Amino acid sequence: MKKYFSLVLFAHSIFALPFAMIGFFLGVTTTDHPFNWVILLLVLLCMVFARNSAMAFNRYLDRDIDAKNPRTNMRDIPAGRVSANEALIFVIVNCVLFIITTAFINRLCLYLSPVALFVVLFYSYTKRFTALCHMVLGLGLSLAPIGAYIAVTGEFNIVPVLYSLAVLFWVSGFDIIYALQDEEFDKGEKLHSIPSAIGRKRALRLSEVLHVFSAICVILPLIFTPFSWAYYLGVAFFCSMLIYQHLLVKPNDISKVNRAFATTNGLASVIFAACFLLDAFLRTICKF
């Protein structure tokens, strides 16, 4: 288990999982659908299986690239801790478990499960032919809030779509920052990324624009839902973390990329989700 947790970097679930909880409790608190522990557990399992599939497939497909890159040559497959066949079997098992789990939720989730898997697995190919790979990664993670909402309600709604767009722009923006580390390597290997395509300075400007869109998308739900002060606090913190990571990383200094990528964005996601859940508690339990 420790070996496979290392392969899929389970800690990176901190980015999408809180937004899945937002989608789930949005469905519970803004519709007539009751809270259901079984559905919550199934949503969590779907998140785990989808994440495992996506990350392990990325490691499997990029194993030769990772072996050449000094930053990644100690990852599990290049280092020999996990074989390529073991990784591929792990991907297949998690894909099957994901589809089976959606079948226990509702029909719409089951019908959409192959689409979700296609998106999260397809990302691994994109760096080979398009600099928009960052957007595809964002799209994959953006399925978390709308997927969890559909698990509860069996239908679409504008508010969870806004949260999905927020995740899309947020993840795309910080993945561009993360890709700054491999700008020269990507150019040498003819791999595609925003930094290698337009340069470090313009890449950071584009990341800023995407994060502005993300901030707008977490503000827009205020038009459709009567939130309390707790949600406003969460929005303020989330936006401040977006600003802070751009203060950490400069075109001439990317030494703090890891802090901007992992710590800052992890805090942004967790605290924002915590404020959303506090707001839901205040509005539904305390009638605040």
C-alpha positions in Angstrom: 0.0 0.0 0.0 2.8 2.4 0.8 4.4 1.7 -2.6 1.2 2.5 -4.4 0.4 5.6 -2.3 3.9 6.9 -3.4 3.0 6.1 -7.0 -0.2 8.1 -7.0 0.9 10.9 -4.6 -2.3 10.4 -2.6 -1.7 13.7 -0.8 -2.4 15.6 -4.0 -6.1 14.6 -3.5 -6.2 17.7 -1.3 -6.8 19.8 -4.4 -10.0 18.2 -5.8 -11.5 16.4 -2.8 -12.6 19.5 -0.9 -14.4 20.7 -3.9 -16.1 17.3 -4.2 -17.4 17.9 -0.7 -18.6 21.3 -1.7 -20.6 19.7 -4.6 -22.0 17.0 -2.3 -23.2 19.3 0.5 -24.4 21.9 -2.1 -26.8 19.2 -3.3 -27.9 18.3 0.2 -28.5 21.9 1.5 -30.0 23.5 -1.6 -32.3 20.8 -2.8 -34.9 18.4 -1.3 -32.4 15.5 -1.4 -31.5 14.3 2.1 -28.0 13.6 3.5 -27.0 10.0 2.8 -23.9 8.5 4.4 -23.8 5.7 1.8 -23.8 8.3 -1.1 -21.1 10.3 0.7 -18.9 7.1 1.0 -19.5 6.2 -2.6 -18.5 9.8 -3.7 -15.3 9.5 -1.7 -14.5 6.1 -3.2 -15.1 7.5 -6.7 -12.6 10.3 -5.9 -10.0 7.8 -4.7 -10.4 5.5 -7.7 -10.4 8.3 -10.3 -7.4 9.9 -8.7 -5.5 6.6 -8.5 -6.3 5.8 -12.2 -5.3 9.3 -13.5 -2.0 9.6 -11.5 -0.9 6.0 -12.0 -1.6 6.2 -15.8 0.4 9.4 -16.0 3.3 7.7 -14.3 3.0 4.7 -16.6 2.8 6.7 -19.8 5.6 9.2 -18.8 8.0 6.6 -17.4 10.6 7.2 -20.1 10.2 10.9 -20.0 10.5 10.9 -16.2 13.7 8.8 -16.4 15.3 11.5 -18.5 14.2 14.5 -16.3 16.6 15.1 -13.3 13.6 16.4 -11.4 11.5 13.2 -11.8 14.0 10.4 -12.4 13.5 9.2 -8.8 9.8 8.6 -9.3 8.7 5.1 -8.6 8.7 3.5 -12.0 12.1 5.0 -13.2 13.6 4.1 -9.8 12.4 0.5 -10.1 10.1 0.6 -7.0 7.1 -0.1 -9.1 7.2 -1.9 -12.5 5.4 -0.6 -15.5 3.1 -3.7 -15.6 2.2 -3.2 -11.9 1.3 0.4 -12.6 -0.9 -0.5 -15.6 -2.7 -3.2 -13.6 -3.3 -0.7 -10.8 -4.8 1.7 -13.4 -7.2 -1.0 -14.8 -8.3 -2.1 -11.4 -9.1 1.4 -10.3 -10.9 2.2 -13.5 -13.1 -0.9 -13.1 -13.8 0.0 -9.4 -14.7 3.5 -10.4 -17.3 2.4 -12.9 -18.7 -0.2 -10.5 -19.0 2.4 -7.7 -20.9 4.9 -9.9 -23.4 2.1 -10.7 -24.4 2.1 -7.0 -25.0 5.9 -7.0 -27.4 6.6 -9.9 -27.8 5.9 -13.6 -26.5 9.4 -14.7 -23.3 8.9 -12.8 -22.9 5.5 -14.4 -23.5 6.8 -17.9 -21.1 9.6 -17.4 -18.3 7.5 -15.8 -16.6 6.5 -19.0 -16.5 10.2 -20.0 -14.9 11.2 -16.7 -12.3 8.4 -17.0 -11.5 9.5 -20.6 -10.9 13.1 -19.5 -8.6 12.2 -16.5 -6.7 9.6 -18.5 -6.4 11.6 -21.7 -4.5 14.4 -19.9 -1.4 12.2 -19.8 -1.2 12.3 -23.6 -1.7 16.0 -24.1 1.8 17.3 -23.3 2.9 15.4 -26.4 0.9 17.6 -28.8 -0.6 20.7 -27.2 0.4 23.4 -24.7 -3.2 23.4 -23.5 -2.3 20.3 -21.4 -2.7 22.5 -18.3 -6.4 23.2 -19.2 -7.1 19.5 -19.7 -5.7 18.7 -16.2 -7.9 21.5 -14.8 -10.9 20.0 -16.7 -10.2 16.6 -15.1 -10.2 18.0 -11.6 -13.1 20.2 -12.3 -15.4 17.1 -12.6 -15.2 16.8 -8.8 -17.9 19.3 -7.6 -20.3 18.7 -10.5 -19.9 14.9 -10.2 -20.6 15.0 -6.4 -23.6 17.2 -7.0 -25.0 14.8 -9.6 -24.4 11.9 -7.2 -26.8 13.6 -4.7 -29.4 15.0 -7.1 -29.1 13.1 -10.3 -29.2 16.4 -12.3 -27.2 19.4 -13.3 -27.3 22.9 -11.9 -25.6 26.2 -12.6 -24.0 26.6 -9.1 -21.9 23.4 -9.1 -21.0 24.2 -12.7 -19.6 27.5 -11.4 -17.5 25.6 -8.9 -16.3 23.3 -11.6 -15.2 26.3 -13.7 -13.5 27.7 -10.6 -11.5 24.5 -10.3 -10.7 24.4 -14.0 -9.2 27.9 -14.0 -7.5 27.5 -10.6 -5.8 24.2 -11.4 -4.8 25.3 -14.9 -3.3 28.4 -13.5 -1.2 26.7 -10.8 -0.2 23.9 -13.1 1.4 26.5 -15.4 3.4 27.8 -12.4 4.4 24.2 -11.6 5.5 23.6 -15.2 8.0 26.5 -15.0 10.4 24.0 -13.5 10.5 22.0 -16.7 10.6 24.8 -19.2 14.0 24.0 -20.7 13.6 20.2 -20.4 10.2 20.4 -22.3 11.9 22.4 -25.0 14.7 19.9 -25.3 12.3 16.9 -25.5 9.8 18.7 -27.7 7.1 18.4 -25.1 4.4 21.0 -25.0 3.6 23.4 -22.1 2.6 27.0 -21.7 6.0 28.1 -20.3 7.9 26.3 -23.1 5.6 27.8 -25.7 5.4 31.5 -24.7 8.2 31.9 -22.1 8.2 32.3 -18.3 7.0 35.9 -18.0 4.0 35.5 -20.3 3.2 32.2 -18.8 2.9 33.8 -15.3 0.7 36.5 -16.8 -1.6 33.9 -18.3 -1.7 32.1 -14.9 -2.7 35.3 -13.3 -5.6 35.8 -15.7 -6.8 32.2 -15.2 -6.8 32.8 -11.4 -8.8 36.0 -11.8 -11.4 33.9 -13.6 -11.3 31.3 -10.8 -11.9 34.1 -8.2 -14.9 35.3 -10.3 -16.3 31.8 -10.3 -16.3 31.4 -6.5 -17.9 34.8 -6.2 -20.7 34.3 -8.7 -22.6 31.6 -6.6 -23.5 34.5 -4.3 -26.0 35.5 -6.9 -27.8 32.2 -6.7 -27.5 31.1 -3.1 -28.1 33.1 0.2 -24.7 32.5 1.9 -23.7 33.7 5.3 -20.6 35.5 6.5 -18.7 32.2 6.6 -18.8 31.9 2.8 -17.5 35.4 2.3 -14.6 34.6 4.6 -13.8 31.5 2.5 -13.9 33.5 -0.7 -11.6 36.1 0.8 -9.1 33.5 1.9 -9.2 31.6 -1.4 -8.6 34.8 -3.4 -5.8 35.8 -1.0 -4.1 32.5 -1.6 -4.3 33.0 -5.4 -2.6 36.4 -5.0 0.0 35.1 -2.6 1.3 32.4 -4.9 1.9 34.9 -7.6 3.9 37.0 -5.1 6.0 33.9 -4.4 7.0 33.1 -8.0 8.7 35.7 -10.2 10.0 35.3 -13.8 13.5 35.6 -12.5 13.0 33.5 -9.3 11.1 30.2 -9.3 12.8 28.8 -6.2 9.4 28.9 -4.3 7.4 27.0 -6.9 6.8 24.0 -4.7 5.5 26.2 -1.8 3.2 28.0 -4.3 2.0 24.8 -5.8 1.4 22.5 -2.9 1.2 24.4 0.3 -0.6 27.5 -0.9 -3.1 25.8 -3.1 -3.7 23.0 -0.6 -4.6 25.6 2.0 -6.8 27.5 -0.4 -8.8 24.4 -1.2 -9.2 23.1 2.4 -10.0 26.4 4.0 -12.4 27.4 1.3 -14.3 24.1 1.6 -14.3 24.4 5.4 -15.8 27.8 5.2 -18.4 26.5 2.8 -19.3 23.7 5.1 -19.5 26.1 8.1 -21.8 28.2 6.0 -24.0 25.2 5.2 -24.2 24.4 8.9 -25.1 27.9 9.9 -27.8 28.2 7.3 -29.4 24.7 7.7 -28.9 23.9 11.4 -28.6 27.2 13.1 -30.9 29.1 10.7 -28.4 31.9 10.7 
